[in-house]
Amino acid sequence: MNFSDNFFNKVEKKTNVGKAKILELAQKLQQSDLKNENTLREIIQELGQMTGKNVSKEKEDKIVSAVVNDKVPKDFNGLI
């Protein structure tokens, strides 16, 4: 994955999470089994803490369901 600094700047503006933390999380995601619900829930909570956002149980369940059932967008540039 080769993202430009422009991508990281956009993400940092929206989330207040710096490039180093984003890359650290990306590495963790690559090494994780995202089909494992417990692992996925841990990552969701970590993201919530990093961004200062509270992730409700309902929202967490929806995210887990989407990831486990392969219903997430493949193009992340459209998300920012």
C-alpha positions as CSV (number, residue, x, y, z in Angstrom):
1,M,0.0,0.0,0.0
2,N,1.5,3.3,-1.0
3,F,-0.5,6.3,0.2
4,S,0.6,9.8,-0.4
5,D,1.2,12.4,2.4
6,N,-1.9,14.1,1.1
7,F,-4.0,11.0,2.2
8,F,-2.4,11.0,5.6
9,N,-3.0,14.8,6.0
10,K,-6.7,14.3,5.2
11,V,-7.1,11.5,7.7
12,E,-5.2,13.4,10.4
13,K,-7.4,16.5,9.9
14,K,-10.6,14.4,10.3
15,T,-9.4,12.1,13.1
16,N,-6.5,13.9,14.9
17,V,-4.5,10.7,14.4
18,G,-1.0,11.2,13.0
19,K,0.7,9.3,10.2
20,A,2.9,7.2,12.6
21,K,-0.1,6.0,14.5
22,I,-2.0,5.2,11.3
23,L,0.9,3.1,9.9
24,E,1.2,1.3,13.3
25,L,-2.5,0.5,13.1
26,A,-2.2,-0.6,9.5
27,Q,0.6,-3.0,10.4
28,K,-1.5,-4.4,13.3
29,L,-4.4,-4.9,10.9
30,Q,-2.3,-6.8,8.4
31,Q,-1.2,-9.2,11.1
32,S,-4.7,-9.7,12.6
33,D,-7.4,-12.1,11.7
34,L,-10.2,-9.7,10.8
35,K,-12.7,-12.6,10.6
36,N,-12.2,-13.2,14.3
37,E,-14.9,-11.2,16.1
38,N,-12.9,-10.7,19.3
39,T,-9.9,-9.4,17.5
40,L,-12.1,-7.1,15.4
41,R,-13.9,-5.7,18.4
42,E,-10.5,-4.9,20.1
43,I,-9.4,-3.0,17.0
44,I,-12.7,-1.1,16.8
45,Q,-12.4,-0.1,20.5
46,E,-8.7,0.9,19.9
47,L,-9.7,3.1,17.0
48,G,-12.5,4.7,19.1
49,Q,-9.9,5.5,21.8
50,M,-7.4,6.9,19.3
51,T,-9.9,9.2,17.7
52,G,-11.7,10.1,20.9
53,K,-15.0,8.7,19.6
54,N,-17.4,6.5,21.6
55,V,-18.4,3.4,19.6
56,S,-21.8,2.2,20.8
57,K,-22.4,-1.6,21.1
58,E,-24.9,-1.3,18.2
59,K,-22.4,0.5,15.9
60,E,-19.7,-2.0,16.9
61,D,-22.0,-4.9,16.0
62,K,-22.8,-3.3,12.6
63,I,-19.1,-2.9,11.8
64,V,-18.2,-6.4,12.9
65,S,-21.1,-7.8,10.7
66,A,-19.9,-5.7,7.7
67,V,-16.3,-6.8,8.0
68,V,-17.0,-10.5,8.7
69,N,-19.5,-10.6,5.7
70,D,-17.1,-8.8,3.3
71,K,-19.4,-5.8,3.0
72,V,-16.7,-3.0,3.4
73,P,-15.6,-0.7,0.6
74,K,-12.5,-1.7,-1.2
75,D,-11.6,1.9,-2.2
76,F,-10.6,3.8,0.9
77,N,-10.0,7.1,-1.0
78,G,-13.7,7.4,-1.4
79,L,-14.1,7.4,2.3
80,I,-12.2,10.6,3.1
